[in-house]
């Protein structure tokens, strides 16, 4: 088909150009309004987000403030750019001060450190600043407002560093451990006293498990008595170490312990490492150490006493025998006196040179010898 060409007049061209300009302006206005509406919505969303974040930040700061107020731990925050240290109210309370009574400087802390602890605290802090290790963890004494010292556990960590690894911020806490420290010190003293009594005792003291009967402790007197070292004894039973002198006594003793839970004033023989037997007298009962039951046996070496008693008994026996022999000798001497007197009278009446005279002299000699023997017994 042929294309019909239309020749536009000047008025038509002007109209079309004006219409196109109006349409373009309308489109631009529509786009502007849409952009403004979109921007308004973005602003509204942003304002809502900022408000929400602000409320969350305020709530977080309030929670942090309440936590810092309520905590029993002291908090400190050192920042190089601030040229000071922030101490929370609990830090001041732990030292007996009000929050307004402490100055926000590092020197405040160092003025309150015990002189004997300043060295190792400074060493630990320097290691923290230099990034050596996970952080500061140190125990020290701090002087309170009253002048007394309390024990504290200090923990800190470097949280900000420059690109060249220079520490610019350290945050940490202090915790009052005075009661725990005193308990530990008291426990250590008790252990030292127990060890002094335990090893200083002249009696044999052994500690063993209730069920397995394996030795957990043997004091110095026990080691000497049995001829064994503590290292050789611990972890073994008395049976394994062949300490019992008589297995039947052991079985009887264990049966009594199982039945009554204790044994008192029992004498029995024990065996040294070299096989020598010795007598002991002791008691055994169950004690609780650290919440765990143990069997405590205390033995006294009575070997010398038993030997002395044996000598005394033998002496008493000999004395009894001596008294008996003396009585018999006295009675026998009386009989010999009669025999001797009769023999002398018979000799005087016998004819000279007769056989009977010789026999009577033999009887008299024998009775005289017997009389001398009885005098020796008397």
Secondary structure, 3 states (H helix, E strand, C coil): CCCCCCCCCHHHHHHHHHHHHHHHHHHHHHHHHHHHHHHHHHHHHHHHHHHHHHHHHHHHHHHHHHHHHHCCCEEEEEEHHHCEEEECHHHHHHCCCCHHHCCCCHHHHHHHECHHHHHHHHHHHHHHHCCCCCCEEEEEEEECCCCCEEEEEEEEEEEEECCCCCEEEEEEEEEECHHHHHHHHHHHHHHHHHHHHHHHCCCEEEEEECCCCCEEEECHHHHHHHCCCHHHHCCCCCCCCCCECCHHHHHHHHHHHHHHCCEEEEEEEEECCCCCEEEEEEEEEEEEECCEEEEEEEEEECHHHHHHHHHHHHHHHHHHHHHHHHHHHHHHHHHHHHHHHHHHHHHHHCCCCCHHHHHHHHHHHHHHHHHHHHHHHC
